[in-house]
Amino acid sequence: MRMTDELGAWAARQRWYAGKSHDPRFRILDAQEVPGATRYLLMDDAGSLPTLYNVPVARVAHAAESDAVIGGDGDETLVDAARHPDFTIGMLADMGIDVSGVTGSRVLTGEQSNTSIVYDVEGEPRIILKLFRTLHHGENPDVTVQRVLSEADSPYVPRFYGSLDAEWPDVGRDGGRAHGTVGFAQEFLAGVRDGWAVALEAAAEGRDFTDAARDLGIAVAGVHGALGASLETVDAASEEVVATGGAWRRRLRIAATEVPAVAERLDAITAVYRAALDRPWPRLQRIHGDLHLGQVLAVPGGGWRIVDFEGEPLRPMAERAIPDLPPRDVAGMLRSFDYASAVGGGPDAAQWATACRDAFVDAYVGAPGSVELEPALLRALVLDKAVYESIYEARNRPDWLPVPLAGIDAALS
């Protein structure tokens, strides 16, 4: 079997492979020798846009039980290098991180779009490395934002340790080369739980969650303040306002076509959008871009940490670095409280969500670094998020469609 066939067959089975809606058409764009492995850059030319995958491969004489076997012949076995210390520790060293105390590494299970590797330092888990599986030209927004926040001594993100870049052929660029991020390392926080699990448990039990919601509002405001002070901010010019309004209306048209209940509310939603477009907007800046309870970590005795700053997965990578509306992050978290209450299904679910939303907004508005939440604009952003959710649920989880529809009605009332 050809190397391309072996790599492609293995990659197509991985959770991080993004082309499951089409039959892949792989080719090896480049093969780069790195410490402990060969980094194969595997291009999938099928689908609406070609996608480049990062597949580091180690060659071993005998595969261990923990190895993810890719292929090979009688003389050697090809395995996923993310599970081999020569490669994983080599990545840390290439980032300029002291590896003298590193005693082992392991891959976390459950990752969707990347591969996370945890390193033990003197016997304790201290470092986590995110290996990007899909590569793009330019620095990954997750790296840019977390590095800036770490340099600003933000207490609301894990400490950033370093990143690693690579180059590859790209005939569409000047000089015929592209340059992008293949991974970055940050502080590993032991004993954390993701905010979705914590909130869902509280909602199911009907347990008060307002203190946690307030702390989360303060954390989001702190991140917005640090990003606004450290990275570019711009006025929301008329062209940005017009473009945002156009995006709202495009999503609304799709939803109205696919979800009859949204079509029945078309005029009311459009009126909310129109009012928001006529109001003053805050300055645009870097934001999280895909904020919800699953993107925050509860640290035992240590408050919240916000993670995964890659932005909205469906947006092209270049667009995720464009300054955006900070209230968009607030709207995303408000919708996430509604989802937690609905899925948790505890007593007085609606009241639980309302209390969390109010506590979050009150804390955000009063915290250092917050951006003004113009009511009409926030309302429109919440509606736009719920409209998007209605499309997703109608296509993928029809039983969940009442959740965004209830959110639309709440915003309209």
C-alpha positions as CSV (number, residue, x, y, z in Angstrom):
1,M,0.0,0.0,0.0
2,R,1.3,3.5,-0.9
3,M,2.2,5.9,2.0
4,T,-0.5,8.3,0.9
5,D,-3.1,5.5,1.1
6,E,-2.0,4.4,4.5
7,L,-1.9,7.9,5.9
8,G,-5.2,8.8,4.3
9,A,-7.0,5.7,5.5
10,W,-5.9,6.4,9.1
11,A,-6.5,10.1,9.0
12,A,-10.1,9.7,7.7
13,R,-10.9,7.6,10.8
14,Q,-9.8,10.2,13.3
15,R,-12.1,12.5,15.2
16,W,-10.2,15.5,14.1
17,Y,-10.7,14.8,10.4
18,A,-13.1,17.5,9.2
19,G,-14.2,16.0,5.8
20,K,-16.6,13.3,7.0
21,S,-19.3,14.6,4.7
22,H,-17.4,13.8,1.5
23,D,-15.1,11.1,0.1
24,P,-11.5,12.3,0.7
25,R,-8.9,12.7,-2.0
26,F,-5.5,12.8,-0.2
27,R,-2.0,13.7,-1.4
28,I,1.2,14.2,0.5
29,L,2.0,17.9,0.1
30,D,5.3,17.7,2.1
31,A,7.3,15.4,4.4
32,Q,9.5,17.1,7.0
33,E,12.0,15.4,9.3
34,V,11.5,16.6,12.9
35,P,12.9,15.2,16.2
36,G,11.6,11.6,16.6
37,A,9.2,11.6,13.6
38,T,8.4,12.6,10.1
39,R,5.8,15.4,9.8
40,Y,3.6,14.5,6.8
41,L,1.4,17.4,5.6
42,L,-1.6,15.6,4.0
43,M,-3.8,17.6,1.7
44,D,-7.4,16.6,1.1
45,D,-8.4,18.1,-2.2
46,A,-12.1,17.0,-2.0
47,G,-14.8,19.1,-0.4
48,S,-15.6,22.7,-0.9
49,L,-12.0,23.8,0.1
50,P,-8.7,21.9,0.1
51,T,-7.8,21.2,3.7
52,L,-4.2,20.5,5.0
53,Y,-3.7,18.0,7.9
54,N,-0.7,17.6,10.2
55,V,0.1,13.9,10.6
56,P,3.4,13.3,12.4
57,V,4.5,9.7,12.1
58,A,7.0,7.7,14.1
59,R,8.7,4.5,12.8
60,V,9.1,1.7,15.4
61,A,10.3,-1.9,15.2
62,H,7.5,-3.1,17.5
63,A,4.3,-1.2,18.2
64,A,3.3,-0.9,21.9
65,E,-0.2,-1.6,22.9
66,S,-0.8,2.1,23.4
67,D,0.3,3.1,19.9
68,A,-2.1,4.2,17.3
69,V,-0.9,2.1,14.3
70,I,-1.1,3.8,10.9
71,G,0.5,1.1,8.8
72,G,3.9,-0.3,7.8
73,D,5.5,-3.5,6.7
74,G,7.4,-6.4,8.2
75,D,10.5,-4.3,9.0
76,E,8.8,-1.3,10.7
77,T,5.5,0.0,11.9
78,L,4.2,3.5,11.3
79,V,2.5,4.9,14.4
80,D,1.0,8.3,15.5
81,A,4.0,10.2,16.8
82,A,1.8,12.1,19.2
83,R,2.1,9.1,21.5
84,H,5.9,8.9,21.3
85,P,8.1,10.8,23.8
86,D,11.0,11.4,21.3
87,F,8.6,13.5,19.2
88,T,6.4,15.0,22.0
89,I,9.3,16.1,24.1
90,G,11.2,17.3,21.0
91,M,8.3,19.6,20.3
92,L,8.6,21.2,23.7
93,A,12.4,21.6,23.2
94,D,11.8,23.2,19.9
95,M,9.6,25.8,21.6
96,G,12.4,26.7,23.9
97,I,10.9,25.0,27.0
98,D,13.2,23.4,29.5
99,V,12.5,19.6,29.3
100,S,15.0,18.4,31.8
101,G,12.3,17.6,34.4
102,V,9.8,16.0,31.9
103,T,9.2,12.4,32.9
104,G,6.5,11.3,30.4
105,S,3.7,12.3,28.1
106,R,0.2,11.0,27.2
107,V,-2.5,11.9,24.8
108,L,-5.9,13.0,26.2
109,T,-8.9,11.2,24.8
110,G,-12.1,12.9,23.6
111,E,-10.5,15.7,21.5
112,Q,-12.6,16.8,18.5
113,S,-10.4,18.9,16.2
114,N,-6.9,18.8,17.7
115,T,-4.7,16.4,19.8
116,S,-3.9,17.4,23.4
117,I,-0.7,16.0,25.0
118,V,-0.1,16.2,28.7
119,Y,3.4,16.1,30.1
120,D,4.5,15.1,33.6
121,V,7.2,17.2,35.2
122,E,8.9,15.6,38.1
123,G,6.0,13.1,38.3
124,E,3.1,15.7,38.2
125,P,1.1,16.8,35.2
126,R,2.3,20.4,34.5
127,I,2.2,21.1,30.8
128,I,-0.4,20.5,28.1
129,L,0.4,20.9,24.4
130,K,-2.3,21.4,21.7
131,L,-1.2,19.8,18.5
132,F,-3.1,21.4,15.6
133,R,-4.3,18.8,13.1
134,T,-5.7,21.3,10.6
135,L,-3.1,23.8,9.4
136,H,-3.6,27.3,8.1
137,H,-1.4,30.1,6.9
138,G,-0.7,32.6,9.7
139,E,-0.5,32.4,13.4
140,N,-3.4,30.5,15.0
141,P,-5.7,32.9,16.9
142,D,-5.6,30.6,19.9
143,V,-1.8,31.2,20.1
144,T,-2.0,35.0,19.5
145,V,-4.7,35.6,22.1
146,Q,-3.4,33.3,24.9
147,R,0.1,34.6,24.5
148,V,-1.1,38.2,24.8
149,L,-3.3,37.5,27.8
150,S,-0.4,35.6,29.5
151,E,2.0,38.4,28.9
152,A,-0.6,40.8,30.4
153,D,-0.7,38.5,33.5
154,S,-4.4,37.8,33.1
155,P,-5.5,35.4,35.8
156,Y,-8.3,34.1,33.6
157,V,-6.3,32.0,31.2
158,P,-3.7,29.2,31.7
159,R,-0.1,30.4,31.5
160,F,1.3,30.3,28.0
161,Y,4.7,28.6,27.5
162,G,5.5,28.6,23.8
163,S,4.5,27.7,20.3
164,L,5.9,26.0,17.2
165,D,5.5,27.0,13.6
166,A,6.2,25.2,10.3
167,E,6.4,26.1,6.6
168,W,5.0,24.2,3.6
169,P,4.7,24.7,-0.2
170,D,1.8,26.9,-1.3
171,V,1.8,28.0,-5.0
172,G,-0.9,30.5,-4.3
173,R,1.4,32.7,-2.1
174,D,4.3,35.0,-2.9
175,G,7.4,33.0,-2.6
176,G,5.5,29.8,-2.9
177,R,5.5,29.1,0.8
178,A,3.0,29.2,3.6
179,H,3.8,29.6,7.3
180,G,1.6,28.6,10.2
181,T,1.2,27.2,13.8
182,V,1.5,23.5,14.4
183,G,1.1,23.5,18.2
184,F,1.5,25.4,21.4
185,A,2.1,24.6,25.1
186,Q,0.5,26.0,28.2
187,E,-0.1,25.4,31.9
188,F,-1.9,22.2,32.7
189,L,-4.5,22.8,35.4
190,A,-5.1,19.7,37.5
191,G,-8.6,18.7,38.7
192,V,-10.5,21.1,36.5
193,R,-14.0,20.5,35.2
194,D,-15.4,22.2,32.1
195,G,-18.1,24.8,32.8
196,W,-20.8,22.9,30.8
197,A,-20.5,19.9,33.1
198,V,-20.5,22.0,36.2
199,A,-23.5,24.1,35.1
200,L,-25.4,21.1,33.8
201,E,-25.1,19.4,37.2
202,A,-26.2,22.5,39.0
203,A,-29.2,23.0,36.7
204,A,-30.3,19.4,37.0
205,E,-30.3,19.7,40.8
206,G,-31.9,23.2,40.8
207,R,-28.8,24.4,42.7
208,D,-28.0,28.1,42.8
209,F,-25.3,28.9,40.3
210,T,-25.4,32.7,40.4
211,D,-22.1,33.1,42.3
212,A,-20.4,31.1,39.6
213,A,-22.1,33.1,36.9
214,R,-21.0,36.3,38.5
215,D,-17.4,35.1,38.7
216,L,-17.6,34.1,35.0
217,G,-18.9,37.6,34.1
218,I,-15.9,39.2,35.8
219,A,-13.5,36.8,34.0
220,V,-15.0,37.6,30.6
221,A,-14.8,41.3,31.3
222,G,-11.2,40.9,32.4
223,V,-10.3,39.1,29.2
224,H,-12.0,41.7,27.1
225,G,-10.2,44.5,28.9
226,A,-6.8,42.9,28.5
227,L,-7.4,42.1,24.8
228,G,-8.6,45.7,24.1
229,A,-5.5,47.1,25.8
230,S,-3.0,44.8,24.0
231,L,-4.3,44.2,20.5
232,E,-5.9,46.4,17.8
233,T,-9.2,48.1,18.3
234,V,-11.1,49.9,15.6
235,D,-14.3,52.0,15.4
236,A,-17.3,50.1,14.1
237,A,-17.5,51.9,10.7
238,S,-20.6,51.9,8.6
239,E,-19.3,49.1,6.4
240,E,-18.8,46.8,9.4
241,V,-22.3,47.6,10.6
242,V,-23.7,46.9,7.2
243,A,-21.8,43.7,6.8
244,T,-22.9,42.4,10.2
245,G,-26.5,43.3,9.5
246,G,-26.2,41.4,6.2
247,A,-24.8,38.3,8.0
248,W,-27.7,38.4,10.5
249,R,-30.3,38.6,7.6
250,R,-28.7,35.8,5.7
251,R,-28.8,33.4,8.6
252,L,-32.4,34.5,9.3
253,R,-33.4,33.7,5.7
254,I,-31.9,30.3,5.9
255,A,-33.6,29.6,9.3
256,A,-37.0,30.9,8.0
257,T,-36.7,28.5,5.0
258,E,-35.9,25.5,7.2
259,V,-37.7,26.2,10.4
260,P,-41.4,27.2,10.1
261,A,-41.5,28.6,13.6
262,V,-38.7,31.0,12.7
263,A,-40.6,32.1,9.6
264,E,-43.6,33.0,11.8
265,R,-41.3,35.3,13.7
266,L,-39.5,36.8,10.8
267,D,-40.9,40.3,11.0
268,A,-40.4,40.6,14.7
269,I,-36.8,39.4,14.5
270,T,-36.0,41.8,11.6
271,A,-37.3,44.7,13.6
272,V,-34.9,43.9,16.4
273,Y,-32.0,43.7,14.0
274,R,-33.0,47.0,12.4
275,A,-33.1,48.7,15.9
276,A,-29.6,47.4,16.7
277,L,-28.1,48.6,13.4
278,D,-29.3,52.1,14.3
279,R,-27.7,52.3,17.7
280,P,-24.1,53.3,18.6
281,W,-21.7,50.3,18.6
282,P,-18.7,49.8,20.8
283,R,-15.2,49.7,19.4
284,L,-14.3,46.4,17.7
285,Q,-11.5,44.3,19.2
286,R,-10.3,40.7,19.5
287,I,-12.7,38.5,21.3
288,H,-13.1,34.8,22.1
289,G,-15.5,34.4,19.2
290,D,-17.1,31.1,20.2
291,L,-17.7,31.6,23.9
292,H,-20.0,29.1,25.8
293,L,-19.8,27.1,29.0
294,G,-17.8,24.3,27.3
295,Q,-15.0,26.8,26.7
296,V,-14.3,27.7,30.4
297,L,-12.7,25.6,33.1
298,A,-13.6,25.6,36.8
299,V,-10.4,25.3,38.8
300,P,-10.8,23.9,42.3
301,G,-10.5,26.8,44.6
302,G,-9.2,29.0,41.8
303,G,-12.1,30.4,39.8
304,W,-12.5,30.2,36.1
305,R,-10.1,29.9,33.2
306,I,-11.2,30.7,29.6
307,V,-9.7,28.5,26.9
308,D,-9.9,27.6,23.1
309,F,-9.6,31.0,21.5
310,E,-9.6,29.7,17.9
311,G,-12.9,31.3,17.2
312,E,-16.1,30.2,15.5
313,P,-15.2,26.9,13.7
314,L,-17.2,27.6,10.6
315,R,-15.5,30.9,9.9
316,P,-12.3,31.0,7.7
317,M,-9.2,31.2,9.9
318,A,-8.2,34.6,8.4
319,E,-11.6,36.1,9.5
320,R,-11.2,35.0,13.1
321,A,-8.4,37.5,13.7
322,I,-10.6,40.5,12.6
323,P,-11.7,42.8,15.4
324,D,-15.3,41.9,16.5
325,L,-18.0,42.9,18.9
326,P,-17.2,42.0,22.6
327,P,-21.0,41.7,23.3
328,R,-21.0,38.7,20.9
329,D,-19.1,36.7,23.6
330,V,-21.7,37.8,26.2
331,A,-24.5,36.7,24.0
332,G,-22.9,33.3,23.5
333,M,-22.6,32.8,27.3
334,L,-26.2,33.9,27.8
335,R,-27.4,31.3,25.3
336,S,-25.2,28.7,27.0
337,F,-27.0,29.2,30.3
338,D,-30.3,28.6,28.5
339,Y,-29.0,25.4,27.0
340,A,-27.7,24.2,30.4
341,S,-31.1,24.8,32.0
342,A,-33.0,23.0,29.2
343,V,-30.7,20.0,29.0
344,G,-30.4,19.7,32.8
345,G,-34.1,19.7,33.1
346,G,-34.2,20.5,36.8
347,P,-36.9,22.1,38.8
348,D,-37.7,25.7,37.8
349,A,-35.3,25.5,34.8
350,A,-36.4,28.8,33.3
351,Q,-35.9,30.7,36.5
352,W,-32.5,29.1,37.0
353,A,-31.4,30.3,33.6
354,T,-32.8,33.8,34.1
355,A,-31.0,34.1,37.5
356,C,-27.7,33.0,35.8
357,R,-28.1,35.4,32.9
358,D,-28.9,38.3,35.2
359,A,-26.0,37.6,37.5
360,F,-23.5,37.2,34.6
361,V,-24.5,40.5,32.9
362,D,-24.6,42.5,36.2
363,A,-21.1,41.2,37.1
364,Y,-19.8,41.8,33.6
365,V,-21.1,45.4,33.4
366,G,-19.6,46.3,36.8
367,A,-16.2,44.6,36.3
368,P,-12.9,46.3,35.2
369,G,-12.4,45.9,31.5
370,S,-16.0,45.4,30.5
371,V,-17.4,46.9,27.3
372,E,-20.7,48.7,27.3
373,L,-23.6,46.4,26.6
374,E,-26.0,48.5,24.5
375,P,-29.4,46.7,25.1
376,A,-30.6,46.7,21.5
377,L,-27.3,45.4,20.2
378,L,-27.0,42.7,22.8
379,R,-30.6,41.6,22.1
380,A,-29.9,41.3,18.4
381,L,-26.7,39.3,19.1
382,V,-28.6,36.9,21.3
383,L,-31.3,36.5,18.7
384,D,-28.8,35.9,15.9
385,K,-27.2,33.2,18.1
386,A,-30.5,31.6,18.7
387,V,-31.4,31.8,15.0
388,Y,-28.2,30.0,14.1
389,E,-28.9,27.4,16.8
390,S,-32.3,26.8,15.3
391,I,-30.7,25.9,11.9
392,Y,-28.2,23.6,13.6
393,E,-30.8,21.8,15.7
394,A,-33.3,21.4,12.8
395,R,-30.6,19.7,10.8
396,N,-28.9,17.6,13.4
397,R,-31.0,17.3,16.6
398,P,-34.7,18.1,15.9
399,D,-35.7,17.1,19.4
400,W,-33.6,20.0,20.7
401,L,-35.2,22.6,18.4
402,P,-37.5,23.9,21.2
403,V,-34.4,25.2,23.1
404,P,-33.4,27.9,20.5
405,L,-37.0,28.6,19.7
406,A,-37.7,29.4,23.4
407,G,-34.6,31.6,23.3
408,I,-36.0,33.5,20.3
409,D,-39.3,34.1,22.0
410,A,-37.6,35.2,25.2
411,A,-35.5,37.8,23.3
412,L,-38.5,39.0,21.4
413,S,-40.5,39.5,24.6
